Amino acid sequence: MTYDYIIVGSGIAGLYTALLATKHGSVLILTKGSIDDCNTKFAQGGVAVALGRNDSPELHFQDTMAAGDGLCDADAVRILTNEAADSIADLIKLKVPFDTLNGQISLGREAAHRLPRVIHAGGDATGEYIERTLSGDVRSLNIRVLEHRIANRILIDHDKVEGVESVDYRTGSVEEYQCQFLILATGGVGNLFKYTTNSDVVTGDGIALAYDAGAEITDMEFFQFHPTVLRLPGVAPFLISEAVRGEGGILKNIHGTPFMSHYAPDAELAPRDVVSRSILYEMKKTNSDKVLLDVTHLPARLVTTRFPHIYRFCLDHGLDITSEPIPVAPAAHYLMGGIKVNSWGETNIAGLFAVGETACTGVHGANRLASNSLLESVVFGKKIVQRTTIPHKVSAIPPFDVADQVKEYYFLPDRESLPDVMPVSLPRLQHLMWDKVGIIRSGDGLSQAANTLASWQFTMSQSVGRSAYELRNLVLCARLASESALLREESRGAHFRTDYPHSVPDWQRHIVIRKRHDN
C-alpha cells in the first residue's frame, strides 16, 4: 500500500491535482464521504480570469491586491493572475463546459472586479459542472479512490512525511498508507458557524491534521462571510451568487429602500466584507433578520437564463425572483487562512503539501476577491505537481521566524482558570462562533469564546466515530481562529473589531501558529 501521491479530499483541488499527478506516478485519493461530497459543487459564481478585450493579468492582479487589504503575497498573486488563462485552458481540455456567447466564453462581473472577467458554466452551476467533469475523469482513469475514510494521522519520520493513517469509520478498521507526497485538499472550516453556505463535510480536517503534525497555520482570523444568502423560514441557507449583484441586483431594506450607496461608493459592488457589515447594520436599523435583493427590474429572460439554479430553487420554495425581491442575509462562506504554504504548495514539513481552501498561499490576504478560489485550486494544484517532478524534490519551507512575526504566544491556559461550561455540541459551537467570532467582533466576545473553546477542548471525547472526529477538528480550528482574532488588535478586511475599528500599519503582518514539540 505504497503510492507516489496520496491526496486527501475530492473537491476541485484534490481531483484536479490527482489528474495531473497520475501522469507522474501512482495516486490514491482518500475522502471521508463519497467522491462527490465536497464544497466545489456548491460554487455558483465562476472562475476569475482576464480574457476580456480591455482586461489583463495586471488589472486582475491589482484588483486582487486591493481586495486583500494589505496582506496579499504579491508574488503568489502574480502567479495566480499570470497563470490563470493556462489553467482555464487545461479545464477546457478536460471538457468543462463553460458558457459561451457567439462563440466566445461568456464573462460576468462580480464585486470588486473592475471589469467582467468571471467565466461560468450552466449559468450559476459552475462548481457542479467542474466537479462532475473532474470526478468522471478520475473514474475513467481508474485512479484509486477510497471513500468513507478518515485521514486520522500524518505519519512522519525524521521530519519527512512517510504516509497517512486512515480509519474506515463504518467498520473501525485502521490502515496505514505510505507515500512520497501527501497533499491535503480537504477544504475550509465553514461548519464552524450557525449560518453557512458550506456543505456539512467542511469541518477543518486538513488544517487539524497538519497542525497536529507540526505544520504552521496562518491567517485563521480572516473568515469571509457571503453577503447574500437566502433567508426563508424553514429553508436551509442557499447561496445567492455575487454575480446577481454583478448583473444589476439592488440591495434594499425591508421597507424597499436601497441603502448600499450610504455605506460604500461602489454600492452593491463593494468588497464582500463591506457589503456584509452594511447589511447587518441595515438589519439592525430596521429590526429585521434580512434585507432584500431585488432583480425584478431586470429582464425576466436574463434572470432565468443567467441564474437557472437560483431561479428554480427559489421557485420551488414559493418565490418567483423575476417578480419578487429575494430575502437575504450574510452567512459564513470562505476561510482565507489555513495551512501555511509557499508558492509551490509546500509546508514546513518535507513531503507535505496543501492546496485549495485548506491552504493559505497568500493570494487572498485579509479578504478574498470573488471567484479567485476555484482559480487558486487549479493554479496551485499544478504548481504542486510541477514541484514534485523537480530533482531534489522533497523539501520544506523554513519555519517562520518569531522575530519577524507576532511575539511568541502560548494559548494553553491553566485548566483551573477555565469556566465551567455546558458540554460541547455542534449547535453550541456554531452559535458561539456566530455570536462571538462572526462578522462583527469585540475583545470581550473573543475572550469569552476563547475560554469556552479551551474548556471544551480539554474535555472532548476521543472516540473514533466520524461525528466525534469532525467536532474535535472544528473545536481546534475554532480555537485557532478565535485566538488569532483576539491577538489582532485592529480591523482589516474580513476581520472587524468594534474595540479596534481601524487598520493599523504595525499589523500589516501575519499571525502564524504552530504546535509546540511538547504539545
N, C-alpha and C positions, 0 to 999 in steps of 0.2 A: 504494500500500500504506500508506495513512494511515487511522488509526482514532481514534475518540474515546477508547476504552478498550482497553488491552492487559492481559490477565490471564495471569500465568504460574502454572500449576498447575491441577489439575482435581479436587481434593477438595471437601469441603463448602464451604470458604471461597471457593475460586475459582468454583465453579459457582453458588452462591447469589448471590455478588456480580455475576456475569455476568448472571444472570436479572434482577436489579434494574437493572443498568446499561443493559441493552438497551432500556429504556423511555426512555432519555435520549440515546442515541447509538449509534454503531456499535461493535461489540465483536469482538475477536479473542482466542481462548484459545490459548496455546502450552503444550504438555505434552510431556515427554520420552518418555513411553510412550504407551499408548492412553489414551483419556479416563477409563477406569475404573481405571487404575494409580495407586493412591493409598492413604493410610492410613485414610481415612474408613471404608471398608468393613470394616475390622477392629475398629472400635469396638463393643463389646458392651453396656456398661452402659446408656447412655442420655443424656438431656439433663436437667440440673437446672433446675427452675422451681417457684416457690412457688404451687401450685394447691390444696393441701390446706386443709381447713376451719380448722385451727388454725395454718396456716403464713402467712407474709407475706414480701414482699421484704426487710423489715427483718431478719427472722430469717435469711434466706438471706445477706444482707449480713454479718451477724455471724459466721456460720459460715465464710464465705469469708475474711474478715479474720483470723479466728483461725487458720485453716489456713496462711495466708501468712506467719505468724511475724514480723510487724512490717514487712514490706517491700511490702505491697499498696498500690497507689494508691487511696485511699478514693474519690475522685471517679469513677475508672474502675469500681470495684466497684459504686458506686451505679447507674451507667448499666447495668452488666451485670444486676443483680438487678431494677431497676425496669422495664427494657425487655424482660425475659425473656418475659413472657406474650405480649406483642405479637409477638415474633419466633416463638414457637411457633405462634401463630395463623396467621402467614404460612406456616409449613411445613405446617400442616393444610390451608390453602387450596391449597397446591401438591399436596395429596393424599398426603402422607407418612402411612402407615397406622399411627399409634401404637396400642398395645394398649389395649383398654378392658375394663371390668368393670361390668356392669349399667348400661351407657350412659355411664359416666364413664371418663375417661382413668385408666389404672392408674398407681399411684405406688409405686415401690420405694424402699428405703432403702440408702444406702451409707455408707462410713466417714466420720466427722467431720461428717455431716449429723445434726442433732438430730431431724429428722422425715423421714418418707417424702416425697420430692419429685422422684424421678428417673423421668421418663417414658421408655418404651421401645417398640420395635417388633419384632415377630417374637420376643418373649421376650428373647433375648440377641443379636439381629442388627440392632440399631438403626442402626449405621453403614451396613451393607449396604443396608437399606431406604431410608435417606436418599439415599445415593449413586445407587442405581438410579432413584429418583424424579427427582432433580435432573438427572442426565445424560439421562434421557428427555425432560425439558422442554427442555433445551438443544438437543437434536437436533430436537425438533419445531418450535422457533422458528428453526431454520436459522442459529443463531449459528455463525460460522466457527470451527472448531477445527482447528488444525494439530498433528497427532500426530507423535511421534518427532522433536521439535525441541528442541534445547538452546538456552536463552537464555544466550548467551555473554558479552554485554557490554551494560551500560546506556549509552545514548547521551545525553550531557549537553552543553548549550550555554548558556553564561552562567548557570551554576548552576541550570539548569532541565532537567528530563527532556525529551528530544526523541523518544525511542523506544528500541528494543532491537535488538541484532544477534542473529540466530538461525542456528544451524547444523543442517542435516539430517545427523545423524551416519551415516545409511545411505549417503548419496551424497557427503558432504563439502561440499555447496553451502552458501554463506553468503548470507543476505539480511538487509536492514535494514527494519524496520517502524517507522513514525512514529506518534506518539500524543500526545494531551494529557495522559493519565493512565496511568501504569504501576503496576499493582497486583501485588505479589508475594504468592503464596499457595502456596508450594512445600512447606509442612510443615516438620518439625523436622530432627533430625540423629541419629535413633535408630540408624543403622547404624554409629555410632562404636564400639559395644560388642559383645563376643563373644556375649552373650546379650541378645536384644532381642525385643520384641513387634512391632516395626515392619516394614513392607514394605521390600523391598530397594531401592525407589526413593527412600527418605528419606535423602538424603545432604547436607543443608545447602546446597542450591544457591542458594536465595534469599538466605540470610544471606551467603554468599560473594560473590554478585553485588553486594549492597548495600554490603558492606564495601569491595570494590574500587572502587566508585563514590564512596566518601567518606561513606556513611551511618554513623550511630552504632549500635553493637551493645552490648547491655547484659545483665546478669544471666546470663552464659553459664556461671557456676559452678553454677547450680541446675538439676540434671537429676533428674527423678523416676524412680525405679525401682519398677515394679509388684511388690507383694509375692508375688503368687500366679500363677505361670506354670507350665504343665505341664512336669514333668521326667520324661520316659521315655526310656530308651536308644534312640537312633536316630530319635527323633521331634523335628521342629523345634519350637522354643518356641511354645506356644499359650496365649493369654491365658485365664485363669480369672477371670471378671469379679468386680470388687469386690462386685457385688450378691449373689454366692454367700454371702459373709460377712454381707451385709445381711439375707439371708433366714434366717440362723442357722447357717451353716457354722462349724465349730470347727477351729482350728489345733492340731495335736498333733505332738509329735516322733516319730521313727521307732519309739519304744517305746510309742506310743499315749497319751502323757501330755499333756494340754492345758498350754500354757505362757504364753499371752499375758497372763494376769492378773498374772504376775510382772513384766512389763515396763511395763504401762500400765493405768491404771484403766478405760479404755474397752475393754480387751482387743482382740478382733478388729475393733472399730470405731474403733480409734485411727487417726490420720493415717498415710498411706502410708509416709512416711519412717520413722516409729517401728516400724511392722509389718515393714518390710523389714530394718531393722537387727536387730530382735528375732529374726527368722527366721535371719539369718546367725549370730548368737550361739548360737542353739539348734543349728544345723547343726554349728558348731564343737564345742560341748559333746558332741554325740553322734557326732562324727567321720563325718558323713554329708553327701551333696550335696543333701539335700532334707529337707522336713518333709511332713506330711500335712494335707490339708484334708478334713475329714470332714463329709459331709452324709447319712450313712446313717441318722441318727436322724430326718430329715425325711421326710414322706410322699413316696413314690416318684412319685406323680402330680404333686405340686408341683415336684419336681426336673425331671421330664421336660417339663412344660409351660412352666415359667418359664425353663428353660435348655436348650431343644431342641438348639441348635448344640453347646454344650459336651457335652451328654449323647451326641449322635450321634458327635462327633469322638472322644471317649474310647472309646465302644463299638467304633468302627471300629479302634481300636488295642488292643482286648482288655481294656478296663477298664469295668466297669459301676459307675458312680459312685453308684447307688442302694444298692449292697451292699458297695462297697469304697471306702476313702478315696483321695483324689486326691493323688499325689505332686507337690509344687510347690516352687519356689524363685524368688527375685526375678529380674527381668530389666529392662533399660533400657526406658523407656516414653515419657517426655514431657519436652520441653525447656521450662522456664519462661521462659528468656531468649530473646533473638533481636534482631531489628531494632527499635531504639527508636522508638516512635510515640506520638503523643498520642491523645486520646480520639476523634479523627476519623480515625485511621489514618495521619496524615501523618508523614513522616520529616523530617529536617533538609535534604532535597533537594526543592525545589519540584517538584510533579507526581509524586513517587514515594510510593507508599502500600504498606503491608504489612498482612496480615490472616491470622488463624489462628495455627498453631503457629510459623510463621516470624517472627511479630511479637511484640514484648513491649509489651503495653498497660499492664502493671502490675496486672492483675486477679489474677494467681496468686501474686505475691510470691515467697517462698522455697519454697513448697510448694503445688501446685495442689490445690484441693478437687475430689474426684471428680465427674465428669460436668459440669464447668464448661467443658470445652474445646470441645465441639460448640456449646454455647450462645455462647461467646465469638465463634466464627466467624460466626454469623448476626447477632448483635447489632452487632458492629463492621463487618461487611461492609455492613450497612445504613447505618451512620454514614459510611462512606467515600463511598457513592453520594450520600447527602444532602449531604456536603461539596462534592462536585463540581458540585452544582446551585446553590450559593450564589454570588451575584455576587462578583467579585474572588476567584475560587475557587482560583487557582494560588498556593499559599503553601508555607511550610516552617516547621517548628518551630525555635526558636532553638537553635543548638548548645549543648551543655552547658557550664557554667562550671566550669573546672578547680578553682577555689577552693571550689566547693560540693560537689565530689566527692572522689575519692581524688587523691593527688598525681599530677602528670603523670609518666608512666612509659613507657619505651620498651623493648619486649621483642624488639628486634632485636639478638641477641648478635654478638660477633666470631666470624666463621666459624672462625678458628684455635682458638678455645676450645671448640668443639663436639666431642662424642665421635664416634669412628668407629663406625658402626652398620651393621647389615645393610640392604640396600636395602628401601625401603618396599614393603609389600604390604597388601592389605585385611586378611587374617588377622592379620598382625603388628600393624597399627594397632589392631584390635579387641581383641587380647589385652592390649596395652599400656594401653589406656584402661580395660578392665575391671579390670586388676590395680592400676593406679596412680591412676586418676581415677574410680573406681567409687563404691560405696555408702559405704565407709569409707576415708578418705584420710589421708595424713600429709604433712608438709612434705618429707621426703626423697623419698617416692614421686612427689610432684608435681614436684619439681625434676628428677628423672630423666626423667619424662615430657616436661616442657617442653624439656629439652635434646635429647632424642631427636627430638621433633617438629620442632624448629628445624633439626636436621641433615637430616631428611627433606625439609623444605620447600625447603631450598637446592638439593637435588639431584634434585628431581622432574622427570619427563618433562613436556614441554609439548605432547605430541601432542593431537590434537583428537577422538580417539575417546571414546565415552560413558564407558567404564570409567576412562580416564585423567582425564577431566573430573570425574567423581564423586570419585575418590580425591583429587585436588587440593583439592576443596571440603571433603572430610572432614578432611584434614590441617589446613587452615586453621581450620576450626571446632574441631578438637581443640586447636589452639594457643590459640585464644580462651578455650576452657573451662579448660584446664589453667593458663594464666597467671592467669586470674581467680580460680581456686580457690587458687592459690599466694598471691595478694595478700590474699585474705580470711582474716585470721588469727583466726578464730572458728569456731564451729559454729552453723548456723542453718538450720532447715527441712531441705531435702534435701542440704545441704552439711554434711558431718560430718568433722571432722579430729581424729585421736587426740591430736595435739600441742596443739590448742586446742579442748578438748571442750565449752566453754560459749559461750553467746551473750554478746556484748559490746555495751553501749549505743552506743559510738562507731562500731560497724559497722552501725548501723541506717540504712544508705545504700546506694547502688548503685555498681557499677563499670561505667563506660561506656568503650568502646574505639572509637577511630576511626583511620583510616589517615592518616598524615602526608602533606602535599601533596608532599613529596619522596620518597614511598613508604617 
